[in-house]
Amino acid sequence: MTANSNSGPSKGGIARRDALSVDVRQAIAKKAAIARWGVKATHRGNFQEQLGIDVECYVLDDEQKTAVISQTGMARVLGLSSRGNALPRFLANKVMSDAVGAELKEKVDNPLKFQWLDHGAGTPPVTVHGFESSLLIDLCNAIIGAEKQLGERYANVARQAHIIVGASARLGIRDLVYALAGYNPTTEEVIAAFKLYVAEEARKYEPEFPNELYAQWHRLYDLAVPDRGRPWYFKYLTVHHVWWPLANSSGHILELTRGQRTSRDERRKKLHQFLSDVGVKALRQHLGQLLGIAQVSEDRAEYEKHVRRIFGQQSEMDV
């Protein structure tokens, strides 16, 4: 008579189980529990206080101590909506669908599931869905690769992807050197470094001179738009309406730059190269003010009248 297979484990199954070591059996049991309930998170944080964006992050209690970003947080950090389906919807469009590839799509379609217990709140554990933090870099690289096809609609997302990849790469190589040198940075040092790297990467994608200002100069001075580059007259306008007023402002930017132009090589550099070091904020404020003047002026005469009234007389300076 054949034994009922539903009555319990077979003799062969019992024998195989008993032949396994305690460690292997524990690993199998843990894997089964993870598959059913998900792993647990031991730590939770948020980007809000330090970086100004509501993104929850966790560290899991698995062997890799996986760093995880919540599913909604992954969307927010890329500049997408905070709604739960924002990231899948973005990746489902034709351009991104072709860019991410099957392996990356599989990961996005199957977020990690884990438990978080806030011991201080006295509440039962909650199930959280998220992605391994390295997935963010993979997504950013896919976005950068598809940047041209994504167009203006997702220009901010592409810009954010460039910033994240650049800052993360720089922080990663720095931390590798720290580890090899036996240096253990504090939490504050890590956060401060990442904020610095993010700011420096963002600068690369923030052109100092707004295109709107050039468009207004074309209009006011009746200058034709060349096939390449800028009209030669823009150099005159840049010197007299930007660098000279700034150099003679109450900020004393000219004195600051002259103080740095000491070596033979540095004397060959142009003023705006030093301005990027000592007066970026002043430059941006000035360009915004200049753009406002241009926008409200009907013609060249009115524009120059306002420039003289607000910034004073200009004279030639060496740039």
Stockholm file with secondary structure:
# STOCKHOLM 1.0

chainA/1-319         MTANSNSGPSKGGIARRDALSVDVRQAIAKKAAIARWGVKATHRGNFQEQLGIDVECYVLDDEQKTAVISQTGMARVLGLSSRGNALPRFLANKVMSDAVGAELKEKVDNPLKFQWLDHGAGTPPVTVHGFESSLLIDLCNAIIGAEKQLGERYANVARQAHIIVGASARLGIRDLVYALAGYNPTTEEVIAAFKLYVAEEARKYEPEFPNELYAQWHRLYDLAVPDRGRPWYFKYLTVHHVWWPLANSSGHILELTRGQRTSRDERRKKLHQFLSDVGVKALRQHLGQLLGIAQVSEDRAEYEKHVRRIFGQQSEMDV
#=GR chainA/1-319 SS CCCCGGGSCCHHHHHHHHHSCHHHHHHHHHHHHHHHHCEEEEEEEESHHHHSSCCEEEEESSTTCCEEEEHHHHHHHTTCCSSTTHHHHHHHSHHHHHHHHHHHHHHHHSCEEEEECCTTTTCCCEEEEEEETHHHHHHHHHHHHTHHHHCGGGHHHHHHHHHHHHHHHHHHHHHHHHHHHTCCCCHHHHHHHHHHHHHHHHHHTSCSSCHHHHHHHHHHTTCCCCSSSCCTHHHHHHIIIIIHHHHTSTTCHHHHHHHHCCSHHHHTSCHHHHHHHHCHHHHHHHHHHHHHHHHHCSSHHHHHHHHHHHHCCCCCCCC
#=GC SS_cons         CCCCGGGSCCHHHHHHHHHSCHHHHHHHHHHHHHHHHCEEEEEEEESHHHHSSCCEEEEESSTTCCEEEEHHHHHHHTTCCSSTTHHHHHHHSHHHHHHHHHHHHHHHHSCEEEEECCTTTTCCCEEEEEEETHHHHHHHHHHHHTHHHHCGGGHHHHHHHHHHHHHHHHHHHHHHHHHHHTCCCCHHHHHHHHHHHHHHHHHHTSCSSCHHHHHHHHHHTTCCCCSSSCCTHHHHHHIIIIIHHHHTSTTCHHHHHHHHCCSHHHHTSCHHHHHHHHCHHHHHHHHHHHHHHHHHCSSHHHHHHHHHHHHCCCCCCCC
//
